[in-house]
Amino acid sequence: MVYGAGAGGNRNTLNKPFNAAGQREWSFGTCDCFDACGTCLFACCCSCLSYGQNMSRLKHLESQGRPHPTGGDMCNGDCCVYLLLAYIGCECFAGMSGRSSVRRRYNIQGDGCGDCMCHTFCIPCSLTQESRELGLEEGSELSGKRG
């Protein structure tokens, strides 16, 4: 059985093994964010824009089956919701929702509680990890590799 194949690029480009439930681990660890310093710094300084861009890229992959032509819109409705929730100290709920959506697309193991904790205690690392996961599929689609 091939998990993660379908519209879009390869959803498991690093060939992570799947467990009995058909789920796998993230391609990169949460603390691997420093391997993508630019993305991590952007997420640290402008988390609402980083979140908006990730969600734009994800939605484009889901609806069009290919990478967003401009790399994703940053200032969008998702960004505004994130910013409003951040204003009252609850941005972890938007982050949790986005992270769950990324996990579902790639059959990544985890749950809402873990997603919320990641976005509560390390927003930049979480956003970077999600961005890198999206980037793997986008890169495989651009290079013509399908899974």
C-alpha positions in Angstrom: 0.0 0.0 0.0 1.4 3.4 -0.9 0.5 6.2 1.5 0.8 9.8 0.7 0.5 9.5 -3.1 -2.1 11.3 -5.2 -2.7 14.8 -6.4 0.4 16.9 -5.9 4.0 15.7 -5.5 5.5 13.0 -3.4 4.1 13.3 0.1 6.9 11.2 1.7 10.1 12.2 -0.2 12.4 11.0 2.6 10.7 7.6 2.6 9.9 7.7 6.3 8.4 4.3 7.4 4.7 4.1 8.2 3.3 2.5 11.3 0.5 0.0 11.4 -2.0 2.9 11.4 -0.6 4.2 8.1 1.1 7.2 9.8 4.7 8.3 9.8 6.9 10.8 11.6 7.6 14.3 10.5 10.4 14.5 7.9 12.3 16.9 10.2 12.3 17.2 13.9 10.8 20.2 15.6 14.2 21.3 16.8 15.7 20.9 13.3 14.4 24.4 12.6 17.9 25.8 12.8 18.8 23.9 9.6 16.4 26.4 7.8 17.6 29.6 9.6 15.9 32.0 7.2 12.5 30.3 7.6 13.0 30.1 11.4 14.0 33.7 11.7 11.0 34.8 9.6 8.7 32.7 11.8 10.2 34.2 14.9 9.8 37.8 13.7 6.6 37.5 11.8 4.8 34.4 12.9 1.4 35.5 11.6 2.8 36.0 8.1 4.7 32.7 8.2 1.5 31.0 9.3 -0.5 32.7 6.5 2.1 31.7 3.9 2.1 28.0 5.1 -1.7 27.9 4.9 -1.7 29.4 1.5 0.8 26.9 0.2 -1.1 24.0 1.8 -4.5 25.1 0.4 -2.9 25.6 -3.1 -1.4 22.1 -3.0 -4.8 20.6 -1.9 -6.9 22.5 -4.5 -4.5 22.6 -7.5 -2.2 19.6 -6.9 0.9 21.7 -7.5 3.1 24.3 -5.7 1.8 27.9 -5.2 3.2 29.9 -8.2 4.5 32.7 -5.9 5.5 30.6 -2.9 2.3 31.4 -1.0 0.5 34.6 -0.1 1.5 35.8 3.3 -1.1 38.5 4.1 -4.4 36.6 3.9 -7.4 35.6 6.0 -5.4 32.9 7.8 -2.8 35.5 8.7 -5.4 37.9 10.0 -7.1 35.2 12.2 -3.7 34.3 13.6 -2.9 37.9 14.3 -6.2 38.5 16.1 -5.8 35.4 18.2 -2.2 36.4 19.0 -3.6 39.7 20.2 -5.5 37.9 23.0 -2.7 35.3 23.5 -4.5 32.4 21.8 -2.5 32.0 18.5 -1.8 28.4 19.5 -5.4 27.6 18.5 -4.8 28.8 14.9 -1.4 27.1 14.9 -2.9 23.9 16.2 -5.5 23.9 13.4 -2.9 24.5 10.7 -0.5 21.9 12.0 -3.3 19.4 12.2 -4.1 20.1 8.5 -0.4 19.5 7.5 -0.3 16.3 9.5 -3.5 15.0 7.8 -2.1 15.7 4.3 1.1 13.8 5.0 -0.3 11.1 7.3 1.9 12.2 10.1 1.3 10.8 13.5 0.2 13.0 16.4 -2.9 14.7 17.8 -4.4 18.0 18.5 -3.0 18.2 22.0 0.6 17.8 20.7 -0.1 20.3 17.9 -1.3 22.8 20.5 1.7 22.2 22.7 4.1 22.7 19.8 2.5 26.0 18.9 2.3 27.1 22.5 5.9 26.5 23.4 7.9 26.9 20.2 6.0 28.7 17.5 9.0 29.4 15.2 10.1 25.8 15.3 6.6 24.5 14.6 6.0 26.9 11.7 9.4 26.0 10.2 8.8 22.3 10.5 5.5 22.6 8.7 7.0 24.8 6.0 9.8 22.3 5.4 7.2 19.5 5.1 5.3 21.5 2.5 8.6 22.3 0.8 9.5 18.6 0.3 6.3 18.0 -1.6 6.6 21.2 -3.6 10.2 20.3 -4.5 9.3 16.8 -5.6 6.5 18.2 -7.8 8.8 20.7 -9.4 11.5 18.1 -10.1 8.8 15.7 -11.5 9.2 13.0 -8.8 6.0 11.5 -7.7 5.4 9.0 -4.8 
